[in-house]
């Protein structure tokens, strides 16, 4: 019995809690925007391009105006820097006169274009009167909803095609467009030539098309094309009307003036020069770098063959004479002695000869005679050169000469 009572109480508590939750809460729909894809974020005309493709048009997207579309095509020009090169204006004019259809925002039409080849003039902006704006009947909404809707549609307004131009669609001549208004409006410079198409509102003519040669130029508000505005009001219909779209029409979009990064452009245009330059730089650095050792082992100074010694000595004697050979040999001995003998450079000639004799084990008189400057016959010259070379080699090979001790006697010492 107690178990049934607990169950009944638990059910009643749940029912009461549910009833309170329903009465204390309110369910409302909230629009959560879907995050845009990477392509949509990079291309502000993605929505209108997709619409045109579904309507049977061929859409071509370009990053700059280096190349113009073929004749009879549509060109949507929205780049603020399209005229960065002077010759582009002339090329664009020739393309339109040959049958092209140029569509661009009104603020991009420069004064030079209007004065030279587009038959339009700027008009003063008319301040709109809210009472003149047509208002569609609306259902009753709460104050917050009305305020939100009024804020959201603050840039919406009605445009109408006048009776002097053919209607774009059979259903009517009015368009409710939602985008910011252009700062200026335009009208034909020659009143005797009416425009091919026009859409007027309380502010004046916000969209107009005039003939130029065999082609046409259309000026209209720029925000109609953007992704965030295309599905608002009648923007999509207005964009199609501005393009005079037909099945199979080719529409080019130039919305930016992009250029390849400078270093990448240099690589694509002159990669051969870069490769050769980098190889030359690597070779120069390799030649200037510190080496771990010589390219080839140096030949020993004391291992020349007898034939090389004879040929070298004979050539030196032939060119300079015996005295020059003796001076060169003496200079080599002095350089070795300076490195091996302490204080050698500060001694006189006799002290030098005595130091060399003690260090090499040669007779002092023979060293003095070999180092002295005197007249020598060929025999004396050969002997003195041999003494000097022997002394130099002993100094370089073993450092200071230490004579060997005399051998010990083999007889045993006598006992006292």
C-alpha positions, 0 to 999 in steps of 0.5 A: 500500500505504501509503494502505491502511495509513493508512486502516486505522489511522484506522478503528481509532482511530475505533472505539477512540475511540467504544468509550471514549466509550460506556464513559466516559459515561452517558445519563440523562433530565432533565426540562426544564420548559417556560417558562410563557406570559404568561397562565399566569404571571398566572393561577394557576388557568389549568390548572384553568380549562382542565380545566373548559372541556374537561369542558363547564363555562362558566368566567368569570374576574373580577378582584373580587367587585363582581358575584356569579354567577347563582343555581345557579352555582359560585363559587371564591373565592380572594381574600384581600381579598374582604371589604374592603367590609363589605356584601360578606359579606351579599351573599355570604350572600344569594347562597348562601342563594338556591342558589349554591355557594361553594367557598373555601380553609379559611383564608379562612373568617373567624370571623364567617362561621362563627359567623353563617351557615356551620354549621361549627366549627374543630377542633384540628389532629391531628399525622399519624403516618407509619405511618398514611399508606397507602403504594402499592407502588413499584418498586425505585429507586436511593437518589438517586431515592428521596430525590428522589421523597420530597422531591418528594412530601413534601406528598402524603397520602391523603384518603377520603370516609367512608361517610356521604356519597355517593361522588363517583366510582364507582371509589372513595372515596380521593384522593391529593392533593399540596399543603400542608395547611390550618392548621385543619380543620372539622366541622359545628357541629350534629352532627344535620345531617351534611355533604353531602360530606367528605374526611378524612385523618390530620390530620382533615377537610381538605375539607367541604361543608355546606348553607346555605339552598338553596345550599352552602359547600365548604371545601378546601385551597387549593393543589389548584387551582394550576397547579403542583399540579393534575396531581399525584396526584389533585388534578384529580379532587379539584377536580372532586369539590369543585365537583360539576361537571356538563356546562353548569355555570357556574363563576366564579373570583375569585382577586384583588381588582384595581382599575384604577389611580386616574388611569386610573379618574378619566379613565374616570369624569370625562374631561369634567372633565379636558378642561375643566380642562386647557383652563382651565389652558392658557388661564390659562398662555397669559394669564400668559405673556410676549408677544412684543409688544402685541396691537395696535400702539400709536397714535403720540402725535404723530399725532392728528388736529386734530379729536381734539386740539380735542375732547380739549382742549375736554373737559379745559378744560370739566372742569378749567379753563385752569390745570389744562391749563397745569399738565398741559402743563408737567408733560409738558414737564418729564418729557421734559426730564428724559429728554433733558437731563442734570441738568435735575431739579436746576436752578431754574426760570430754569436749566430754561427756559434749558436748554430754550431752548438745546435746542429753539432757542426764545427763552429769554424766550418759554420763561420766560414760557410756563413761569411761573405767572401769570394769562393771558387766553385769547390768552396761554394759547393762545400759552403752550400752543403754546410748551410743546407745541412744546418738548416735541415737539422734545425727544422727536423729535430729542433736544437741538436743534442749530441748522442752520449758516448757508448759505455765501456764493456769492461767491468769496474775493478774492485778496490 
